[in-house]
């Protein structure tokens, strides 16, 4: 379980899916929708525990999560495009509007960019802040997100996924912020975050990797790949997840194996070179 410091239901159609198992045709339909980039079909949350065939369960899980991962990355790219527009203006010494300055302030707050003191209007657009935002507002490889979701949620069957829409084992620390783990150690105060919808879980997961100090190495690996014009591959970025699980290196190797065995790298295609 990851030691996150991020505070954060749809009702699965259990009866329908237990009576009528997902067919290959439906899986193909979900994949087709994912490739078209349409919104995730969150109203049709599969009952993963009712799918006994391993291959079918995997296909169903990836088909369900992939559209959410793609949508979340599109949202990040839109934020990045707006950020780069402001960054370009600053590079050309052009003054910003109040709306643009406020947008940078909100991004700095969202991506947890701090300088050790309150961010004044001038500090908001300082070189240090803009550099940190440039490193943090970037997409997460789909292969990595899918592998971690499968690993942390037990292919969508874990209690926290079913009852809390939490597919990434994200923790929170305030009282009643989520679900109390059944095997929580005596004296521990953390809970496992509960999310309103599954896609909220995906968005929070990506924001965690993009902003939490524990995942600086992941962001460093991503920047290095961008600068070298090499694929930003999920298998590579796993090297920055040492703090995500108490299992350390064993966890990283397991994620890499999941990406390889399930051919998840196919969903990272085109993710090469500088971020747009």
Buried (B, 14 or more C-beta within 10 A) or exposed (E): BBEBBBBBEBEBBBEEBEEEBBEEEBBEBBBEBBEEEEEBBBEBBBBBBBBEEEEBBBBBBBBBBBBBBBBBBEBBBEBBEBBBEBBEBBEEEEEBEEEBBEBBBEBBEBBBBEBEEEBEEEBBBBEEBBEBBBBBBBBBBBBBBBBBBBBBBBBBBBBBBBEBBBBBBBBBBEEEBBBEBEEEEEEEEBBBBBBEBBBBBBBBBBBBBBBBEBBBBBBBBBBEBBEEEEBBBBBBBBBBBBBBBEEEEEBBEBBBEBBEEBEBBEBBEEBBBEBE
